[in-house]
Amino acid sequence: MLMDNKIFIAALLGFCGWIGMSVTDLKTEIAVVNVKVTENHKMLTVLWDDFLRGRHDNIAKLNIEVN
């Protein structure tokens, strides 16, 4: 009976250690993705603003009279 408890405790500690390492890896991956998304947002904001400024002359006119 004593041997069964030791095996169970060892397995439980191993499982808890595995969960801890998995959470740490996940947090690291999330941090990397967060940095990439932030950089892409900065880049796309500049491109989108430039696109909208370039289309300023080509916007359809709604208050125009037709003959």
C-alpha positions as YAML, in Angstrom:
chain: A
units: angstrom
residues:
- id: 1
  name: MET
  ca: [0.00, 0.00, 0.00]
- id: 2
  name: LEU
  ca: [2.85, 2.39, 0.83]
- id: 3
  name: MET
  ca: [4.44, 1.80, -2.59]
- id: 4
  name: ASP
  ca: [1.15, 2.68, -4.33]
- id: 5
  name: ASN
  ca: [1.00, 6.04, -2.54]
- id: 6
  name: LYS
  ca: [4.57, 6.88, -3.56]
- id: 7
  name: ILE
  ca: [3.83, 6.06, -7.18]
- id: 8
  name: PHE
  ca: [0.65, 8.13, -7.08]
- id: 9
  name: ILE
  ca: [2.42, 11.11, -5.50]
- id: 10
  name: ALA
  ca: [5.28, 10.91, -8.01]
- id: 11
  name: ALA
  ca: [2.81, 10.76, -10.90]
- id: 12
  name: LEU
  ca: [0.83, 13.68, -9.47]
- id: 13
  name: LEU
  ca: [3.96, 15.81, -9.03]
- id: 14
  name: GLY
  ca: [5.09, 14.95, -12.56]
- id: 15
  name: PHE
  ca: [1.70, 15.92, -13.93]
- id: 16
  name: CYS
  ca: [1.72, 19.22, -12.03]
- id: 17
  name: GLY
  ca: [5.23, 19.95, -13.31]
- id: 18
  name: TRP
  ca: [4.15, 19.22, -16.87]
- id: 19
  name: ILE
  ca: [1.17, 21.59, -16.50]
- id: 20
  name: GLY
  ca: [3.45, 24.31, -15.12]
- id: 21
  name: MET
  ca: [5.88, 23.98, -18.03]
- id: 22
  name: SER
  ca: [3.03, 23.97, -20.56]
- id: 23
  name: VAL
  ca: [1.56, 27.16, -19.10]
- id: 24
  name: THR
  ca: [4.96, 28.86, -19.19]
- id: 25
  name: ASP
  ca: [5.45, 27.88, -22.84]
- id: 26
  name: LEU
  ca: [1.96, 29.10, -23.69]
- id: 27
  name: LYS
  ca: [2.55, 32.47, -22.03]
- id: 28
  name: THR
  ca: [5.80, 32.85, -23.98]
- id: 29
  name: GLU
  ca: [4.08, 32.06, -27.29]
- id: 30
  name: ILE
  ca: [1.27, 34.49, -26.52]
- id: 31
  name: ALA
  ca: [3.79, 37.25, -25.76]
- id: 32
  name: VAL
  ca: [5.54, 36.65, -29.10]
- id: 33
  name: VAL
  ca: [2.23, 36.71, -31.01]
- id: 34
  name: ASN
  ca: [1.21, 39.88, -29.17]
- id: 35
  name: VAL
  ca: [4.37, 41.66, -30.31]
- id: 36
  name: LYS
  ca: [3.85, 40.53, -33.91]
- id: 37
  name: VAL
  ca: [0.21, 41.66, -33.94]
- id: 38
  name: THR
  ca: [1.14, 45.04, -32.47]
- id: 39
  name: GLU
  ca: [3.83, 45.59, -35.12]
- id: 40
  name: ASN
  ca: [1.44, 44.56, -37.92]
- id: 41
  name: HIS
  ca: [-1.21, 46.94, -36.58]
- id: 42
  name: LYS
  ca: [1.26, 49.83, -36.61]
- id: 43
  name: MET
  ca: [2.30, 49.03, -40.18]
- id: 44
  name: LEU
  ca: [-1.25, 48.55, -41.47]
- id: 45
  name: THR
  ca: [-2.49, 51.75, -39.79]
- id: 46
  name: VAL
  ca: [0.06, 53.77, -41.75]
- id: 47
  name: LEU
  ca: [-0.82, 51.98, -44.99]
- id: 48
  name: TRP
  ca: [-4.57, 52.38, -44.42]
- id: 49
  name: ASP
  ca: [-4.23, 56.10, -43.68]
- id: 50
  name: ASP
  ca: [-2.14, 56.54, -46.83]
- id: 51
  name: PHE
  ca: [-4.74, 54.61, -48.85]
- id: 52
  name: LEU
  ca: [-7.55, 56.79, -47.56]
- id: 53
  name: ARG
  ca: [-5.61, 60.00, -48.26]
- id: 54
  name: GLY
  ca: [-4.89, 58.80, -51.82]
- id: 55
  name: ARG
  ca: [-8.57, 58.05, -52.48]
- id: 56
  name: HIS
  ca: [-9.74, 61.45, -51.24]
- id: 57
  name: ASP
  ca: [-10.17, 62.80, -54.79]
- id: 58
  name: ASN
  ca: [-11.93, 59.67, -56.07]
- id: 59
  name: ILE
  ca: [-14.74, 59.46, -53.51]
- id: 60
  name: ALA
  ca: [-18.16, 59.29, -55.15]
- id: 61
  name: LYS
  ca: [-20.15, 62.51, -54.98]
- id: 62
  name: LEU
  ca: [-23.62, 62.09, -53.56]
- id: 63
  name: ASN
  ca: [-24.98, 65.65, -54.00]
- id: 64
  name: ILE
  ca: [-24.65, 65.93, -57.78]
- id: 65
  name: GLU
  ca: [-27.47, 66.82, -60.15]
- id: 66
  name: VAL
  ca: [-28.06, 64.73, -63.24]
- id: 67
  name: ASN
  ca: [-29.34, 66.33, -66.46]
...
